[in-house]
Amino acid sequence: MSRPYRPTLFPAALALGLLAGCASSPSAQNGGAPDGSRAEVAILETTDIHSNVLSFDYYKLKPDTGVGYERTATLIRQARQQFPNHFLFDSGDTIQGSVLADYQAQVQKIGCGEELGIYRAMDAIGYDGGTAGNHEFNYGLGFLSQVTGTPMNVDGGHADRCAGPRFPLVLSNVYSVRDGQPIFKPWAVVEKHIQVDTPDGHKRDVSLRVGIIGFTPPPIMEWDKQNLAGKVTVTGVIEAAKKYLPELQAQHPDLIVAVLHGGLNADPYTTDMENGGWHLAGVPGIDVLLLGHAHTEFPGPHYQGLPEVDAKRGFVRGVPAVMGGFFGKDLGVIDLALVRRDGRWTIDKDRTHSEVRPICPGKNECVPADPAIAPLVARAHEAAVAYVNTPIGSTAVRMSSYFADEGNMTALAAINAAQREYVAAELPHLHPELAGVPVLSAAAAFRTGFGGPDDYTDVMPGPITLRSAADLYFYPNTLNAVKVNGAGLKAWLEKSAERFNQIDPNKPGEQELIGRSLPGYNFDQFQGGLQYTIDVSKPVGQRIAHLIYKGKAVKPDQTFVIATNNYRASGGGNFPGLDGTNIVLAAPDGAREILAKWLASHQHIAAKDLEPTSWRFAPLKTRGPVVFKGATDKLDVAHAVGLDGIRLVKDNGDGTAIYAIDLGR
């Protein structure tokens, strides 16, 4: 366990003035550390845990040693043994993202006096602070207020203080509409004793005061519009930093750590920038930067080549930084070298570096789970497993996201059918003038291998349960419908087609089919009588051809209603024409619940109940192979759905494989 912290939280205006006036200078506070003293301090970070407390796959109902906070906890304990001087922070997306999370938030909602499972686990380890990510808002402000133990003066917020984590949560860029104040404390100061080496060779215990300030992605107002609109406002991360850093600096901390739920983007800054870490690192006064949201690692090759970024040693514009993966797969570690100069602690950048420590450094080489964690959530875990095993029907069709990028829509067809049926039934009551307008549906495969070879949806023929619905529809979105014309429909499809790299048919070597600019959850695939082709030889914006609705070419001024989710309808993914203004239906029901009811109403899903794949690649003969990465031993899945142009190139030996697709067939 870490030593107890003594947080100084965001005070009222009068208290701020008194504290600032009474605060000692760093020199006075650390009089026992003369100039020339040195200290090694570890800044440890978790991020994007997504309530994966246990190393368990709720969809396959089996252990999964490659994920789980219970193993991250082991890395934390090991790091604390290595670094006696340490601080531990979390960068958000903590309370949502697993079956356990949904169970405690939506099925058997925990009471005010009960601590959320993930926070129980984190408190068992001991944290010094954290922030809120975008997914913290998925269950609404009332639930967030409750489980974080944070009274919020917002519609639906708790006025009382419920059970929450025993560490400060800070967030500086989200404000209540009622009073204009931050819904969380924007900053805090954490104080610990550390051991330092003095110039004369002795060791001394001194106090180190670390200020923390938190930030969440500004686009939450689009992504969770139904939960946030009219209740809170959001500012950009730079604006929030400039507003609250002076207050934090007035407390005279020795270091300031920016805890950002966001990644790195060196494009020109905008107030709604999703990944503002690169720009935040340039704000004077920030000494250390903790990152998240991007579900990758920093330092690491993903950020190689960004200006002013050292992707090997872990610096962003001269500021030590780290991003510790996701799902409990990793621990971020900044080995911070401090030296005392002119009565202040400064960072010796030549001796400082960052690293990401995985729970599984090699195949079948995972650290053991911390035995203290599982008992803390045992009852909730068992209840969640029992709940998702509730039977709702059966299927004769294997519904899988293997090869979803190449044309296997079996995992999406049920979603699209359920969404279309719901909208077609409800829309005439709300908008009689839209009766008779074609209703299409758009859905994306949420699990396409990003998290590893087991990160796919795969509902096998046989009985289906609520677990099957959760596997098919991973996120707790609600259903929306938007009105677009034919030109808007094509623009939507063009954006989705950015999933693919542009393929040069005359290039002799290998070319990768899947690009990195658009994640799988933004590759929307449409059904409802629509057919189209994607020409990957064409540049972005010119790939959709033969766009046909029920046998006739789609006209630019033709009207459609498209069933989708609240994230997409409100602007998530930056799709053209989708900003929330053309929503014609905002269902109170969750998309996953709508899907579960559809599956239950059909009792037995046969091939005739699912619309065939609506699109194909435009024929393209290439000199060299076009390849993509997928899960190993799944070629039979591709061939079973008619994707006979796919062949195995190489088994990577780690659960993944390289496949080639013949675009000329």
C-alpha positions in Angstrom: 0.0 0.0 0.0 1.2 3.6 -0.6 1.5 6.0 2.2 -1.7 8.0 2.9 -2.0 11.2 1.0 -3.1 14.5 2.3 -5.1 16.1 -0.5 -5.7 19.8 -0.7 -8.9 20.1 -2.7 -10.2 23.0 -4.8 -11.5 25.6 -2.2 -14.0 28.4 -2.5 -12.7 31.8 -3.5 -12.1 33.1 0.1 -10.4 29.8 1.1 -8.2 30.0 -2.0 -7.0 33.4 -1.0 -6.2 32.3 2.5 -4.4 29.2 1.4 -2.4 31.0 -1.2 -1.4 33.6 1.3 -0.3 31.1 3.9 1.4 28.6 1.7 5.1 28.2 2.3 7.6 28.4 -0.5 9.0 25.1 -1.8 12.3 26.0 -0.1 10.7 26.4 3.3 8.6 23.3 2.9 11.7 21.2 2.0 14.3 22.8 4.2 15.8 19.4 4.9 16.7 19.0 1.2 19.7 21.2 0.3 20.5 22.1 -3.2 22.2 19.3 -5.0 20.0 16.7 -3.4 18.6 14.0 -5.7 15.5 11.8 -5.6 14.1 9.0 -7.8 10.3 9.1 -7.9 8.1 6.8 -9.9 4.9 8.2 -11.3 2.7 5.1 -12.0 -0.3 5.2 -14.2 -3.3 3.1 -15.1 -5.8 4.1 -17.8 -8.7 2.8 -19.7 -9.3 -0.1 -17.4 -12.9 -0.2 -18.5 -14.0 -2.1 -15.4 -12.0 -5.1 -16.4 -11.4 -6.0 -12.8 -10.8 -9.7 -13.4 -8.9 -11.7 -16.0 -12.1 -13.1 -17.3 -13.9 -13.1 -20.7 -17.6 -12.7 -20.0 -18.5 -13.5 -23.6 -16.7 -16.7 -23.8 -17.1 -17.4 -20.1 -13.5 -18.4 -19.5 -10.4 -16.9 -17.9 -8.4 -14.5 -20.0 -4.9 -14.0 -18.6 -4.2 -11.2 -21.1 -6.4 -8.6 -19.4 -7.6 -7.6 -16.0 -6.8 -5.2 -13.2 -6.1 -8.0 -10.8 -2.8 -8.5 -12.8 -2.1 -4.8 -13.2 -2.2 -4.8 -9.4 0.6 -7.2 -9.3 2.7 -4.9 -11.5 1.9 -2.0 -9.2 3.1 -3.8 -6.1 6.3 -4.8 -8.0 6.9 -1.3 -9.1 6.4 0.0 -5.5 9.0 -2.4 -4.3 11.4 -1.2 -7.0 10.6 2.5 -6.3 10.1 3.3 -2.6 9.2 6.9 -3.7 6.0 6.6 -5.8 2.7 8.1 -6.8 -0.2 6.2 -8.5 -2.8 7.9 -10.7 -5.5 6.8 -13.1 -6.4 8.6 -16.4 -10.0 7.6 -16.7 -12.4 5.3 -18.6 -12.6 3.3 -15.4 -16.2 2.5 -14.6 -17.6 1.4 -18.0 -16.7 -1.3 -20.5 -17.4 -4.7 -19.1 -20.3 -7.0 -18.4 -19.6 -6.4 -14.7 -19.8 -2.7 -15.2 -23.1 -2.9 -17.0 -24.6 -5.2 -14.4 -23.8 -2.8 -11.5 -24.9 0.2 -13.5 -28.0 -1.0 -15.4 -29.2 -4.4 -14.2 -28.7 -4.5 -10.4 -27.8 -0.9 -9.8 -25.7 -0.5 -6.7 -27.0 1.6 -3.8 -25.6 4.8 -2.5 -23.8 3.1 0.4 -22.1 0.5 -1.8 -18.8 1.1 -3.6 -18.4 0.2 -7.3 -16.5 -3.0 -7.9 -13.6 -1.4 -9.8 -13.2 1.3 -7.2 -13.1 -1.3 -4.4 -10.2 -3.0 -6.3 -8.4 0.3 -6.8 -8.8 1.3 -3.2 -7.4 -2.1 -2.1 -4.2 -1.1 -3.9 -4.3 2.6 -3.0 -4.3 5.5 -5.5 -3.2 9.1 -5.1 -5.7 10.6 -7.7 -7.4 10.2 -11.0 -9.6 11.8 -13.6 -12.8 11.0 -15.6 -12.7 9.7 -19.1 -15.4 10.0 -21.7 -17.0 6.7 -20.9 -17.5 7.8 -17.3 -20.5 9.7 -18.7 -22.1 6.7 -20.5 -24.4 5.9 -17.6 -25.5 9.4 -16.9 -24.6 12.2 -14.5 -26.7 10.7 -11.7 -24.8 7.4 -11.7 -21.5 9.2 -12.1 -22.2 11.5 -9.2 -23.2 8.5 -7.0 -20.4 6.1 -7.7 -17.6 8.7 -7.5 -18.9 10.0 -4.2 -19.2 13.5 -5.7 -22.2 15.7 -5.0 -23.0 17.4 -8.3 -25.3 20.5 -8.8 -26.7 19.2 -12.1 -30.0 17.8 -13.2 -30.1 14.2 -11.8 -27.0 14.6 -9.7 -26.7 13.5 -6.1 -26.7 16.2 -3.5 -25.5 13.7 -0.9 -22.1 12.0 -0.8 -22.4 8.3 -1.7 -19.7 5.7 -1.4 -16.9 6.4 -3.8 -13.2 5.9 -4.3 -10.9 6.9 -1.5 -8.7 9.1 -3.7 -9.4 12.5 -5.3 -10.9 12.6 -8.7 -10.1 15.9 -10.6 -11.6 17.3 -13.7 -11.2 20.9 -14.9 -13.1 21.2 -18.2 -16.7 20.1 -17.5 -19.0 22.6 -15.7 -22.6 22.5 -14.4 -25.1 24.6 -16.4 -26.7 25.6 -13.1 -23.8 27.4 -11.5 -21.0 27.3 -14.0 -18.8 25.4 -11.5 -16.7 22.3 -12.3 -18.7 19.1 -11.5 -15.5 17.6 -10.0 -12.7 19.5 -8.2 -10.5 20.7 -11.0 -7.3 20.1 -9.1 -5.8 18.7 -5.9 -2.5 18.6 -4.2 -1.2 15.2 -2.9 1.6 15.2 -0.3 3.9 12.3 0.5 7.2 11.8 2.3 10.0 10.7 0.0 13.6 9.7 0.7 16.3 11.8 -1.0 20.1 11.6 -1.3 21.9 14.7 -0.1 25.1 16.0 -1.6 27.0 14.8 1.5 26.0 11.2 1.0 23.2 11.0 3.6 19.6 10.1 3.1 16.8 12.2 4.4 13.0 12.1 4.4 11.3 15.2 3.0 7.9 16.2 1.9 7.0 16.2 -1.8 3.8 18.0 -2.9 2.4 17.0 -6.2 -0.4 18.9 -7.8 -2.8 17.1 -10.2 -5.2 18.6 -12.7 -7.6 16.5 -14.8 -9.1 16.8 -18.3 -11.6 14.8 -20.4 -12.2 14.8 -24.2 -14.4 17.8 -25.1 -16.4 15.8 -27.7 -18.2 14.1 -24.8 -20.9 16.7 -25.5 -21.5 15.0 -28.9 -20.8 11.4 -27.8 -23.2 11.5 -24.8 -25.5 14.2 -25.8 -28.6 12.6 -24.4 -26.9 12.4 -20.9 -25.2 15.8 -21.0 -27.1 18.3 -23.1 -28.6 21.2 -21.1 -26.8 19.9 -17.9 -23.1 20.6 -18.4 -20.8 22.6 -20.7 -17.3 21.7 -21.7 -14.2 23.7 -22.6 -11.0 22.7 -24.4 -8.2 21.3 -22.4 -5.9 24.3 -23.1 -8.5 26.8 -21.9 -9.1 24.8 -18.8 -5.4 24.5 -18.1 -4.9 28.2 -18.4 -7.9 28.9 -16.1 -7.0 26.6 -13.3 -3.2 26.2 -13.4 -2.7 29.6 -11.7 -4.9 28.4 -8.8 -3.0 25.2 -8.5 0.4 27.0 -8.7 -0.7 29.3 -5.9 -0.5 26.2 -3.6 3.2 26.0 -4.4 3.4 22.3 -5.3 6.8 20.8 -6.1 5.5 19.2 -9.3 2.3 19.5 -11.4 1.0 16.4 -13.1 -1.6 16.8 -15.9 -3.9 13.8 -15.9 -5.4 13.7 -19.4 -7.9 11.3 -20.8 -6.6 11.8 -24.3 -3.8 11.0 -26.6 -1.4 12.9 -28.9 -2.4 15.0 -31.9 0.0 17.5 -33.4 -2.5 19.1 -35.7 -3.4 22.7 -35.1 -5.2 23.1 -31.8 -9.0 23.4 -31.6 -11.2 23.7 -28.6 -13.0 20.4 -29.3 -9.8 18.4 -30.0 -10.2 14.9 -28.8 -6.5 14.1 -28.2 -5.0 17.3 -26.9 -2.0 15.9 -25.1 0.7 17.3 -27.5 -0.7 20.8 -27.0 -1.2 20.4 -23.3 2.5 19.5 -22.9 3.3 22.9 -24.2 1.5 24.8 -21.5 4.0 26.3 -19.0 3.8 24.9 -15.6 3.0 21.3 -16.5 5.9 19.0 -15.4 4.5 15.5 -16.1 1.8 14.3 -18.6 -0.3 11.2 -18.1 -2.2 10.1 -21.2 -5.1 7.7 -22.1 -8.1 7.2 -24.3 -6.2 6.1 -27.4 -6.0 2.4 -26.3 -2.3 2.2 -27.2 1.0 2.7 -25.4 3.3 5.6 -25.0 6.2 5.5 -25.3 5.8 3.2 -28.3 6.0 3.0 -32.1 2.5 4.4 -32.7 3.7 7.9 -32.0 7.1 7.6 -33.7 7.7 10.6 -36.0 5.4 13.1 -34.2 7.2 16.5 -33.9 8.9 17.1 -30.6 8.0 13.6 -29.4 10.6 11.1 -28.1 8.6 7.9 -28.6 11.4 5.8 -27.1 12.2 7.6 -23.9 8.7 9.0 -23.4 8.9 12.8 -23.8 6.3 15.1 -25.4 7.7 18.6 -26.1 10.2 18.0 -23.3 7.7 16.8 -20.8 7.9 13.3 -19.4 4.8 11.4 -20.4 3.3 7.9 -20.4 0.1 6.1 -21.6 -0.4 2.7 -20.0 -2.5 0.7 -22.5 -6.0 -0.4 -21.7 -8.2 -3.2 -20.1 -5.6 -3.7 -17.4 -3.1 -5.0 -19.9 -0.3 -2.6 -18.8 1.1 -0.3 -16.2 2.6 3.1 -17.2 5.8 4.0 -15.4 7.7 7.3 -15.4 11.1 7.0 -13.7 11.4 10.6 -12.6 14.9 11.9 -11.6 14.6 14.9 -9.4 17.4 17.3 -8.5 17.3 20.2 -6.1 18.3 23.5 -7.6 17.8 27.0 -6.2 15.5 25.8 -3.5 13.2 23.9 -5.9 12.9 20.4 -7.2 13.6 20.2 -11.0 13.5 17.2 -13.4 16.8 15.9 -14.6 15.6 14.9 -18.1 18.8 13.1 -19.0 18.1 10.6 -16.2 14.3 10.4 -16.6 12.5 8.0 -18.9 9.1 6.4 -19.3 8.0 2.8 -20.1 4.9 0.7 -20.4 5.1 -2.6 -18.5 2.8 -5.3 -19.8 1.1 -7.9 -17.7 2.1 -10.4 -20.4 5.6 -9.7 -21.5 5.6 -12.8 -23.7 3.3 -15.5 -25.0 2.0 -17.5 -22.1 4.2 -15.3 -19.8 1.7 -13.3 -17.7 2.2 -12.1 -14.2 0.0 -13.8 -11.6 -3.2 -12.1 -10.4 -3.1 -10.3 -7.1 -5.1 -12.6 -4.8 -6.6 -9.7 -2.9 -8.7 -8.4 -5.8 -11.0 -11.2 -6.9 -12.7 -11.6 -3.5 -13.7 -7.9 -3.5 -16.0 -8.4 -6.5 -16.8 -12.1 -6.2 -20.5 -11.7 -5.5 -21.1 -9.1 -8.2 -19.1 -11.2 -10.7 -21.1 -14.3 -10.0 -24.4 -12.4 -10.3 -23.3 -10.8 -13.6 -22.3 -14.2 -15.0 -25.7 -15.7 -14.0 -27.5 -12.7 -15.5 -25.8 -12.8 -18.9 -26.5 -16.6 -19.1 -30.3 -15.9 -19.2 -31.5 -17.8 -22.3 -33.4 -15.8 -24.9 -33.5 -18.1 -28.0 -31.4 -20.0 -30.4 -29.6 -19.5 -33.7 -28.7 -21.6 -36.7 -26.3 -19.0 -38.0 -22.9 -18.3 -36.6 -22.8 -14.5 -36.0 -19.2 -13.4 -36.0 -17.1 -10.3 -36.6 -14.2 -12.4 -38.0 -13.6 -10.9 -41.4 -16.2 -8.1 -40.8 -13.9 -5.7 -42.7 -13.8 -8.0 -45.7 -17.6 -8.6 -46.0 -18.8 -10.9 -43.3 -21.9 -9.1 -41.9 -23.3 -12.0 -39.8 -22.5 -10.1 -36.6 -24.1 -6.9 -37.9 -27.2 -8.3 -39.7 -29.1 -9.0 -36.5 -28.3 -5.5 -35.1 -29.4 -3.8 -38.4 -32.6 -5.9 -38.5 -33.5 -5.0 -34.9 -32.7 -1.3 -35.4 -34.8 -1.0 -38.6 -37.7 -2.9 -37.1 -37.8 -0.6 -34.0 -37.5 2.6 -36.0 -40.1 1.5 -38.6 -42.6 0.8 -35.8 -41.9 4.0 -33.7 -41.2 6.7 -36.3 -44.8 7.1 -37.7 -46.1 8.0 -34.3 -43.5 10.8 -33.9 -43.3 11.9 -37.5 -46.3 10.9 -39.6 -44.8 12.9 -42.4 -42.0 10.4 -42.7 -44.2 7.4 -43.0 -43.2 5.6 -46.2 -39.7 7.0 -46.2 -37.2 4.2 -46.6 -35.6 3.1 -43.3 -32.0 1.9 -43.5 -29.8 0.8 -40.7 -26.1 1.3 -40.1 -24.0 -0.7 -37.7 -20.2 -1.3 -37.1 -18.4 -4.3 -35.7 -17.2 -3.2 -32.3 -14.8 -6.0 -31.8 -12.4 -6.6 -34.7 -9.2 -7.7 -33.0 -7.9 -4.3 -31.8 -7.6 -5.7 -28.3 -5.9 -8.9 -29.4 -6.8 -12.3 -31.0 -9.7 -12.9 -28.7 -11.2 -9.5 -29.3 -13.9 -10.6 -31.7 -17.6 -11.2 -31.6 -18.5 -14.9 -32.1 -21.9 -16.2 -31.4 -22.0 -19.9 -32.3 -25.0 -21.8 -33.6 -27.1 -23.1 -30.7 -28.7 -21.5 -27.7 -28.3 -17.7 -27.4 -28.4 -15.7 -24.1 -28.2 -12.1 -23.0 -24.5 -12.7 -23.1 -24.9 -13.2 -26.9 -26.6 -9.8 -27.2 -23.8 -8.2 -25.2 -21.2 -9.8 -27.4 -23.0 -8.6 -30.5 -23.5 -5.1 -29.2 -20.5 -4.2 -27.0 -21.3 -0.6 -26.0 -24.3 0.7 -23.9 -25.5 3.1 -26.7 -29.0 4.1 -27.2 -30.8 4.0 -30.6 -31.2 7.1 -32.7 -32.5 7.7 -36.2 -31.5 10.5 -38.5 -32.9 11.9 -41.7 -30.5 12.3 -44.6 -30.7 12.6 -48.4 -29.0 10.4 -51.0 -25.9 12.7 -51.1 -25.6 12.5 -47.3 -25.9 8.8 -47.4 -23.1 8.5 -49.9 -20.9 10.9 -47.8 -21.6 8.7 -44.8 -20.5 5.6 -46.7 -17.4 7.4 -48.1 -16.3 8.2 -44.5 -16.8 4.6 -43.5 -14.7 3.5 -46.5 -11.7 5.4 -45.0 -11.3 2.2 -43.1 -9.2 0.9 -46.0 -5.8 1.9 -47.4 -5.7 3.0 -51.1 -4.5 0.0 -53.0 -2.2 0.5 -56.0 -3.0 -2.4 -58.5 0.5 -2.0 -60.1 2.5 -2.4 -57.0 4.4 -5.7 -56.9 4.9 -6.1 -53.1 2.4 -6.6 -50.3 -0.1 -3.9 -49.5 -2.1 -3.7 -46.3 -5.9 -3.5 -46.8 -6.8 -2.0 -43.4 -5.6 1.5 -42.6 -5.0 3.1 -39.2 -7.0 6.3 -39.6 -10.4 4.9 -39.0 -11.1 2.3 -36.2 -13.3 -0.7 -36.7 -16.1 0.8 -34.6 -16.4 3.6 -37.2 -16.7 1.3 -40.2 -20.5 1.5 -40.6 -22.1 -1.1 -42.8 -25.6 -0.5 -44.1 -28.6 -2.8 -44.7 -32.3 -2.4 -45.5 -32.4 -2.9 -49.2 -29.2 -1.0 -50.0 -26.4 -2.3 -52.1 -23.0 -0.7 -53.0 -19.4 -1.4 -53.9 -16.2 0.0 -52.3 -13.3 0.7 -54.8 -10.2 0.7 -52.7 -8.1 1.7 -55.7 -9.7 5.2 -55.5 -8.6 7.9 -53.1 -10.6 8.8 -50.0 -14.0 10.3 -50.8 -14.3 8.6 -54.2 -14.7 5.0 -53.3 -18.5 4.3 -53.2 -20.0 3.1 -56.5 -23.1 1.4 -57.7 -25.1 2.8 -54.8 -28.5 1.1 -55.3 -31.7 1.0 -53.2 -34.1 -1.8 -54.1 -32.8 -2.1 -57.6 -32.7 1.6 -58.5 -29.8 4.1 -58.3 -29.9 6.3 -55.2 -30.6 9.9 -56.2 -28.8 12.8 -54.4 -32.1 14.3 -53.2 -33.7 11.1 -52.2 -34.8 11.0 -48.6 -33.8 8.2 -46.1 -34.2 7.6 -42.4 -31.2 5.7 -41.0 -31.2 3.9 -37.7 -27.9 4.2 -35.9 -26.7 4.9 -32.3 -26.6 8.0 -30.3 -22.8 8.2 -30.6 -22.9 8.4 -34.4 -26.0 10.5 -34.7 -24.6 13.2 -32.4 -21.3 13.5 -34.3 -19.1 10.7 -33.0 -16.5 9.8 -35.5 -16.8 13.2 -37.3 -19.0 11.9 -40.1 -20.2 14.5 -42.5 -23.7 15.8 -41.9 -24.1 14.1 -38.5 -24.0 16.6 -35.7 -27.3 15.9 -33.8 -29.4 18.4 -35.8 -31.0 15.8 -38.0 -32.1 13.3 -35.4 -35.7 12.3 -35.9 -35.9 9.7 -33.2 -34.0 9.3 -29.9 -35.1 6.1 -28.4 -35.2 5.8 -24.6 -34.1 2.1 -25.0 -30.6 0.9 -25.2 -29.5 -0.5 -28.6 -28.4 -3.7 -26.8 -31.7 -4.1 -25.1 -33.5 -3.6 -28.4 -31.4 -6.3 -30.0 -32.0 -8.7 -27.1 -35.8 -8.2 -27.5 -35.5 -8.8 -31.2 -33.6 -12.0 -30.7 -36.1 -13.2 -28.1 -39.1 -12.3 -30.3 -37.7 -14.5 -33.1 -36.9 -17.4 -30.8 -34.9 -19.1 -33.5 -32.6 -17.2 -35.9 -32.3 -18.8 -39.3 -30.4 -17.5 -42.4 -33.7 -16.1 -43.8 -34.0 -13.8 -40.8 -30.8 -12.0 -41.6 -30.2 -9.8 -44.7 -27.2 -10.9 -46.8 -24.1 -8.7 -47.0 -25.0 -5.5 -48.7 -21.6 -4.5 -50.2 -18.6 -5.9 -51.9 -15.2 -4.7 -53.1 -15.1 -3.4 -56.6 -13.1 -6.0 -58.7 -9.4 -5.1 -58.7 -6.6 -7.2 -60.0 -3.3 -6.5 -58.2 0.3 -7.5 -59.0 1.1 -8.1 -55.4 -0.9 -9.6 -52.5 -3.4 -7.5 -50.5 -3.1 -8.6 -46.9 -4.7 -8.1 -43.5 -4.3 -9.3 -40.0 -6.9 -11.5 -38.2 -7.3 -14.3 -35.7 -5.6 -17.6 -36.5 -7.5 -20.7 -37.6 -10.5 -18.8 -38.9 -10.3 -19.4 -42.6 -13.3 -21.7 -42.4 -15.4 -18.7 -41.1 -14.6 -16.7 -44.2 -15.3 -19.5 -46.6 -18.6 -20.4 -44.9 -20.0 -16.9 -45.7 -18.8 -17.0 -49.3 -15.5 -15.1 -48.9 -13.6 -17.7 -51.0 -11.0 -15.1 -52.2 -9.4 -15.1 -48.7 -6.4 -17.4 -48.1 -3.9 -17.9 -45.2 -0.5 -16.4 -45.7 1.2 -16.9 -42.3 0.3 -18.0 -38.8 2.1 -15.6 -36.5 2.2 -18.0 -33.6 0.6 -15.5 -31.2 -3.1 -16.1 -31.9 -3.0 -13.9 -35.0 -2.5 -14.7 -38.6 -1.8 -12.8 -41.9 -4.4 -13.4 -44.6 -4.6 -12.3 -48.2 -7.7 -11.3 -50.2 -8.1 -11.6 -53.9 -9.8 -8.4 -54.9 -10.0 -9.5 -58.5 -12.5 -12.3 -57.9 
